[in-house]
Amino acid sequence: MEYLIAILYAVALLYIFLFSLGQLHLTWFYRRRKISAPKPPELDLSNAPKVTVQLPIYNEVYVVDRLIEAVGKFQYPKDKLEIQVLDDSTDHTTGIIVRKVGELKDRGFDILHIRRENRCGFKAGALKQGLQMAKGEFLAIFDADFLPEPDFLWQTLPYFQDPEIGMVQTRWGHVNKDYSLLTRLQAFGLDAHFSVEQQGRSNAGSFINFNGTGGIWRKTCIEQSGGWSAKTLTEDLDLSYRAQFKGWKFKYLEHVVAPAELPVLMPAIKSQQFRWNKGAAETARRNLARILRSDWSLTKKSHALFHLFNSAVFVCLLVAALLSIPLLFIKNTHPEFKLLFNAGSVFLLGFFSIAYFYWVANQQSTSKKPGYYFFRMFPTFITVSMGLSLHNSIAVLEGLFGFKSTFVRTPKFNIRHSKDLLRKNIYIDRCTSLSTWLEGVLCLYFAFGIVAGLWLGDPGLLVFHIMLCLGFAIVFYQSVKTVKYA
């Protein structure tokens, strides 16, 4: 049993180490080959293409009005612009949409309010129906919490003058980044994805992905790639890989920002993380064999595998964390395992690789005192990420083993400033799941690990266990705390 625990522990650490090296490699591509964004080629106003803007909506009372209004401010010829509000709502959202669609029609917009008999296929199903009705040669997609800038189409459409470009993705901005610690931590992580990861993969010639919103597709690309599919919870990632397998090229624009609202409650963050991680695992399961059989270079294959299996890091982290405490006792009674522990110190290089990855991303996204901000946010970000490892591991394992679940959207509350309060909110879920209670148990488990390390006189994993204990404590507390009504 001791050898089995040691082997599983080593395998988990090895995957984390290799993933960290992959992130370091992307950082190299991001920094070494980064070129300042060229000025987009001019778009002929008299020959502007027809564009359909798709707005998939499901129960978004608090933000749907501002989304439609933002699209209504697009600086684009009205006779070349179609707006589809793909409304699957079951609450008062539909009434708000009816009123807002009427307003834009009175202002001369070609805008449709599209309802379905059922929510079959969830967001993918809504986009699929909208695609069949779309008049546009290009389709811009925005989730309900986005606030695209008026010049969004002028910033993105010029790149489609290259006939091989099938999709253009922009960087997400954050309208409520400074609302709370939770929003700052999310922005810290997302900024790394939308700088080092996306741009790094693009520079390396590896696959990148449409992020579900804040991007624009060539209609032909979607159709030739098999269209939208609800076989995974991340229909955006799934279609991205199918399109690039077909030979379509994607363009990532780091310099073009599409502002959006970050979730402000831990349950909302969890639902979003669950969908992303499970959907990525489902997409990995569907594409693994095809990637391995391809004639791509080793670099491109490696980046594709780490891209699709990046959520597996949470499983490996959880396994290593759970086994680390039994290993303390094994090491104390079996001196022959000390060599394994000493060799394991090489995995500290993986930690420094991840730190450097986020350091580079932070330098790009933070304008004021980036060094101070990094050292303030990075330890907390890693700690909370550890606390989410159980929740995200469940999502990954469900995806890898084919367990199906419904698409749970992430509720948004139009929360942008500290003075905005969550009161009388109809989308707050007060149910506490079993996994949340297990997070509380794990907090106590790693508190025991701290005590055990001190008692055995072996402080080698003390910092690791302190971070795990704090991480699970934060996630548990933020998950169960109630939001007071007025």
C-alpha positions in Angstrom: 0.0 0.0 0.0 2.8 2.4 0.8 4.4 1.9 -2.6 1.0 2.5 -4.3 0.5 5.7 -2.4 4.0 6.9 -3.3 3.5 6.0 -7.0 0.2 7.9 -7.3 1.7 10.9 -5.5 4.6 10.9 -7.9 2.4 10.6 -11.0 0.2 13.5 -9.8 3.2 15.7 -9.2 4.8 14.7 -12.5 1.7 15.8 -14.5 1.6 19.1 -12.6 5.3 19.6 -13.4 4.8 18.8 -17.1 1.8 21.1 -17.3 3.8 23.9 -15.7 6.6 23.5 -18.2 3.9 23.7 -21.0 2.7 27.0 -19.5 6.4 28.2 -19.3 6.8 27.4 -23.0 3.7 29.4 -23.9 5.2 32.3 -21.8 8.3 32.0 -23.9 6.3 32.3 -27.2 4.3 35.2 -25.7 7.4 37.2 -24.8 10.0 36.1 -27.4 7.7 36.3 -30.4 5.3 39.0 -29.3 4.8 41.6 -32.0 2.9 44.9 -31.4 -0.6 44.5 -32.9 -0.6 45.8 -36.5 -3.1 48.4 -37.6 -6.1 46.5 -38.9 -6.6 46.8 -42.7 -9.2 49.3 -43.6 -12.8 48.1 -44.2 -14.6 49.6 -47.2 -17.7 51.3 -45.7 -19.5 51.1 -49.1 -18.9 47.3 -49.3 -19.4 46.4 -45.6 -20.5 42.8 -45.2 -23.8 41.8 -43.7 -23.4 40.9 -40.0 -25.7 39.1 -37.6 -25.3 39.8 -33.9 -26.5 36.9 -31.8 -27.5 37.4 -28.1 -28.2 34.0 -26.4 -30.3 34.8 -23.3 -31.7 32.7 -20.5 -33.2 34.4 -17.5 -31.2 37.6 -17.3 -33.5 40.1 -15.7 -30.7 42.3 -14.4 -28.4 42.6 -17.5 -30.4 42.0 -20.7 -31.5 45.6 -21.1 -28.0 47.0 -21.0 -26.7 44.3 -23.5 -29.3 45.1 -26.1 -28.7 48.8 -25.6 -24.9 48.3 -26.1 -25.5 46.5 -29.4 -27.9 49.3 -30.4 -24.9 51.7 -30.2 -22.8 49.8 -32.7 -21.2 52.1 -35.3 -22.2 50.1 -38.3 -24.6 50.6 -41.2 -28.1 49.6 -40.1 -28.9 48.1 -43.4 -26.0 45.7 -43.0 -26.7 44.8 -39.4 -29.1 42.1 -38.1 -29.7 41.5 -34.3 -31.0 38.2 -33.0 -32.1 38.0 -29.4 -32.2 34.2 -28.8 -34.5 34.1 -25.8 -35.0 30.8 -23.9 -36.1 32.6 -20.7 -38.8 31.3 -18.4 -39.1 34.5 -16.2 -39.6 38.2 -16.5 -36.6 38.5 -18.8 -38.9 38.0 -21.9 -41.0 41.0 -21.0 -37.9 43.2 -20.8 -36.7 41.9 -24.2 -40.0 42.6 -25.8 -39.9 46.2 -24.7 -36.3 46.7 -25.7 -36.6 45.0 -29.1 -39.6 47.4 -29.7 -37.4 50.4 -28.9 -34.6 49.3 -31.3 -37.1 48.6 -34.1 -38.5 52.1 -33.7 -34.9 53.3 -34.1 -34.6 51.5 -37.4 -32.8 48.3 -36.4 -33.4 44.9 -38.0 -33.8 43.1 -34.7 -35.6 39.7 -34.1 -36.9 38.3 -30.8 -36.5 34.5 -31.3 -38.3 32.1 -28.9 -38.1 28.3 -29.0 -40.7 25.8 -27.9 -38.1 24.1 -25.6 -34.6 24.7 -24.5 -33.2 21.7 -26.4 -29.4 21.9 -26.7 -29.3 24.9 -24.3 -27.0 27.7 -25.6 -25.7 25.5 -28.5 -29.3 24.8 -29.5 -30.2 28.5 -29.5 -27.2 29.4 -31.6 -28.0 26.6 -34.0 -31.5 27.8 -34.6 -30.3 31.4 -35.0 -27.7 30.3 -37.5 -30.4 28.8 -39.7 -32.2 32.1 -39.8 -29.2 34.4 -39.9 -28.9 36.8 -42.9 -25.3 37.8 -42.1 -22.1 36.5 -43.7 -20.5 36.9 -40.2 -22.0 36.3 -36.7 -20.9 38.2 -33.6 -21.9 36.5 -30.3 -22.2 38.1 -26.9 -23.4 36.6 -23.6 -25.8 38.6 -21.5 -23.2 40.1 -19.2 -21.2 41.7 -22.0 -21.0 45.4 -22.9 -19.3 45.4 -26.4 -17.8 48.7 -27.5 -19.5 50.7 -30.4 -16.6 50.1 -32.7 -16.4 46.3 -32.0 -17.3 45.3 -35.6 -14.9 47.8 -37.2 -12.1 46.4 -35.0 -12.7 42.8 -35.9 -14.2 42.5 -39.3 -11.1 43.7 -41.3 -9.2 40.5 -40.4 -11.7 38.5 -42.3 -10.3 39.9 -45.6 -8.1 36.9 -45.2 -10.4 34.2 -46.6 -8.8 31.5 -44.4 -9.8 33.3 -41.2 -12.8 31.5 -39.7 -13.1 33.2 -36.3 -11.7 36.3 -34.5 -11.7 36.3 -30.7 -11.1 39.4 -28.6 -9.9 39.8 -25.0 -12.4 39.9 -22.2 -12.4 43.0 -20.0 -13.9 43.3 -16.5 -16.4 46.0 -15.6 -16.4 45.0 -12.0 -12.9 43.8 -11.4 -12.5 45.9 -8.2 -15.8 44.9 -6.7 -14.4 42.4 -4.2 -11.5 40.0 -3.6 -13.4 37.3 -5.5 -13.7 39.5 -8.7 -10.0 40.5 -8.4 -8.9 36.9 -8.2 -11.1 35.9 -11.2 -9.7 38.8 -13.2 -6.1 37.8 -12.2 -6.7 34.3 -13.6 -8.6 35.3 -16.8 -6.1 37.9 -17.7 -3.4 35.3 -17.9 -5.6 33.2 -20.2 -6.4 36.1 -22.4 -2.8 37.2 -22.7 -0.1 34.6 -22.3 -2.3 31.5 -23.2 -4.3 32.8 -26.1 -1.6 35.0 -27.6 1.1 32.4 -26.8 -0.7 29.6 -28.6 -1.4 31.9 -31.5 2.3 32.9 -31.7 3.3 29.2 -31.5 0.9 28.2 -34.4 -1.1 26.1 -32.0 -4.9 25.8 -31.7 -6.7 28.6 -29.9 -10.3 28.7 -29.0 -13.4 30.8 -29.3 -14.3 31.7 -25.7 -18.1 31.5 -26.2 -18.6 35.3 -26.4 -16.8 38.4 -27.4 -15.9 36.9 -30.8 -17.1 36.8 -34.4 -17.4 33.9 -36.8 -17.5 33.5 -40.5 -20.9 31.7 -41.1 -19.3 29.4 -43.7 -16.8 28.3 -41.2 -19.5 27.2 -38.7 -21.4 25.4 -41.4 -18.5 23.6 -42.9 -17.3 22.5 -39.4 -20.5 20.7 -38.6 -22.4 23.5 -36.8 -23.1 24.0 -33.1 -23.3 20.8 -31.0 -24.7 20.3 -27.5 -22.6 17.1 -27.0 -20.4 19.0 -24.6 -21.0 21.7 -22.1 -18.4 23.9 -23.9 -19.9 24.1 -27.3 -17.4 26.9 -28.1 -14.3 24.8 -27.5 -15.8 21.8 -29.3 -16.6 23.8 -32.4 -13.2 25.6 -32.2 -11.3 22.3 -32.5 -13.6 21.0 -35.3 -13.1 24.2 -37.3 -9.3 24.1 -37.0 -9.2 20.4 -37.8 -10.9 21.5 -41.1 -8.1 23.9 -41.8 -9.7 27.2 -40.8 -7.4 29.7 -39.1 -8.4 31.7 -36.0 -7.2 35.2 -35.1 -6.8 36.4 -31.5 -6.8 40.2 -30.9 -5.3 40.9 -27.5 -5.6 44.7 -28.1 -9.4 44.6 -28.7 -11.3 44.4 -25.4 -14.9 43.2 -24.9 -16.0 44.3 -21.4 -18.0 41.9 -19.2 -19.2 41.3 -15.7 -17.5 38.8 -13.4 -19.6 36.6 -11.1 -19.6 38.0 -7.5 -20.8 35.0 -5.5 -18.9 31.8 -4.9 -21.8 29.5 -6.0 -21.9 31.4 -9.3 -18.2 31.1 -9.7 -18.4 27.4 -9.0 -21.2 26.9 -11.6 -19.1 28.6 -14.2 -15.9 26.7 -13.3 -17.9 23.4 -13.3 -19.2 24.0 -16.8 -15.8 25.1 -18.2 -13.9 22.2 -16.6 -16.4 19.5 -17.4 -16.9 20.8 -20.9 -13.2 20.9 -21.5 -12.8 17.3 -20.3 -15.7 16.2 -22.6 -14.1 17.9 -25.6 -10.7 16.3 -24.7 -12.4 12.9 -24.6 -13.9 13.5 -28.1 -10.7 14.8 -29.7 -7.9 12.8 -28.0 -7.5 10.1 -30.6 -7.7 12.5 -33.5 -4.9 14.6 -32.0 -2.7 11.6 -31.4 -3.2 10.3 -34.9 -2.5 13.7 -36.5 0.8 14.4 -38.3 1.3 17.6 -36.3 4.6 18.5 -34.8 5.3 17.4 -31.2 5.0 21.0 -30.0 1.6 21.4 -31.5 0.4 18.1 -30.2 1.7 18.9 -26.7 0.0 22.3 -26.6 -3.3 20.8 -27.8 -3.2 18.1 -25.2 -2.4 20.4 -22.4 -5.0 22.8 -23.7 -7.8 20.2 -23.6 -6.6 18.5 -20.4 -5.6 21.6 -18.5 -8.4 21.0 -16.0 -6.9 17.6 -15.1 -4.4 19.7 -13.1 -7.1 20.0 -10.4 -7.5 16.2 -10.2 -3.7 15.8 -9.9 -3.5 18.6 -7.3 -6.3 17.0 -5.2 -4.7 13.5 -5.4 -1.3 14.9 -4.4 -2.9 16.9 -1.6 -4.9 14.0 -0.2 -1.9 11.6 -0.3 0.5 14.1 1.2 -0.6 13.5 4.8 -0.4 9.7 4.7 3.0 10.1 3.1 4.2 12.1 6.1 3.6 9.1 8.3 5.1 6.7 5.7 8.2 8.8 5.5 8.5 8.8 9.3 8.3 5.0 9.5 10.0 4.1 6.2 13.3 5.9 5.8 13.7 4.5 2.3 11.1 6.9 1.1 13.1 9.9 2.0 15.0 9.8 -1.3 11.6 10.1 -3.1 10.7 13.1 -1.0 14.1 14.7 -1.7 13.8 14.1 -5.4 10.3 15.6 -5.3 11.8 19.0 -4.6 12.5 19.3 -8.3 8.8 19.9 -8.7 9.4 23.3 -7.1 10.6 24.3 -10.5 7.0 23.8 -11.7 5.7 26.2 -9.1 8.2 28.8 -10.2 7.2 28.2 -13.8 3.6 28.9 -12.9 4.6 32.0 -10.9 6.5 33.3 -13.9 3.6 32.6 -16.2 1.3 34.8 -14.0 4.0 37.4 -13.4 4.2 38.0 -17.2 0.5 38.2 -17.5 0.2 40.5 -14.6 2.8 42.9 -16.1 0.7 43.1 -19.2 -2.7 43.6 -17.5 -1.9 45.8 -14.5 -0.8 49.4 -15.2 -0.2 50.6 -11.6 2.5 49.0 -9.5 2.3 45.6 -11.2 5.0 44.0 -9.0 3.2 45.0 -5.8 -0.2 43.8 -7.2 1.3 40.4 -8.3 2.8 39.6 -4.9 -0.5 40.6 -3.2 -2.7 38.6 -5.5 -0.7 35.5 -6.6 -0.5 33.7 -3.3 -4.2 34.2 -2.6 -5.1 33.1 -6.2 -3.1 29.9 -5.8 -4.6 29.3 -2.4 -8.2 29.7 -3.5 -7.5 27.6 -6.7 -6.4 24.8 -4.3 -9.6 25.2 -2.4 -11.6 24.8 -5.7 -9.7 21.6 -6.5 -12.4 19.2 -5.2 -15.3 21.0 -7.0 -13.3 21.2 -10.3 -12.0 17.6 -10.0 -15.6 16.3 -9.8 -16.4 18.3 -13.0 -13.3 16.9 -14.8 -14.0 13.3 -13.8 -17.7 13.5 -14.9 -16.5 14.9 -18.2 -13.8 12.2 -18.8 -16.1 9.3 -17.8 -19.1 10.6 -19.9 -21.5 11.5 -17.1 -24.0 13.9 -18.6 -25.5 17.0 -16.9 -27.6 20.0 -17.9 -26.1 23.3 -18.9 -26.2 25.6 -15.8 -25.8 29.2 -16.7 -23.8 31.6 -14.5 -26.2 34.2 -13.1 -25.2 37.9 -13.4 -26.6 40.6 -11.2 -25.5 43.9 -12.8 -23.1 44.4 -9.9 -20.3 46.8 -10.8 -19.4 48.9 -7.8 -19.1 48.3 -4.1 -22.3 50.3 -3.5 -24.3 47.8 -5.6 -26.0 45.4 -3.2 -27.3 41.9 -3.7 -30.8 42.4 -2.3 -34.1 40.9 -3.3 -32.2 39.0 -6.0 -34.2 36.2 -7.6 -31.1 34.3 -8.9 -29.3 33.6 -5.6 -29.2 29.9 -4.9 -29.1 29.2 -1.1 -28.8 25.4 -1.4 -25.6 23.9 -0.1 -24.3 20.9 -2.0 -22.6 17.8 -0.6 -19.4 18.8 -2.2 -19.4 22.1 -0.3 -19.7 20.3 3.0 -16.8 18.0 1.9 -14.8 21.2 1.3 -15.4 22.0 5.0 -14.2 18.5 5.9 -11.1 18.9 3.8 -10.3 22.2 5.6 -10.2 20.2 8.8 -8.2 17.4 7.1 -5.4 19.7 6.1 -5.5 21.4 9.5 -4.7 18.0 10.8 -1.9 17.8 8.2 -0.4 21.0 9.7 -0.5 19.5 13.2 0.9 16.2 12.0 3.9 17.8 10.2 4.8 19.8 13.4 4.3 16.7 15.6 6.5 14.6 13.4 9.1 17.3 13.1 8.8 17.3 9.3 7.9 20.8 8.1 8.6 20.1 4.4 4.9 20.2 3.5 3.8 22.8 6.1 3.3 25.7 3.6 1.5 23.4 1.2 -0.9 22.2 3.9 -1.5 25.8 5.3 -2.4 26.9 1.8 -4.8 24.0 1.3 -6.4 24.5 4.7 -6.9 28.2 4.0 -8.1 27.6 0.4 -10.8 25.1 1.4 -11.8 27.3 4.3 -12.3 30.3 2.0 -14.2 28.4 -0.6 -16.4 26.7 2.1 -17.2 30.0 3.8 -17.9 31.9 0.6 -20.2 29.0 -0.5 -22.4 28.8 2.6 -22.6 32.4 3.7 -26.0 34.0 3.2 -26.7 37.2 1.4 -29.1 39.4 3.5 -32.2 40.7 1.9 -33.3 44.3 2.4 
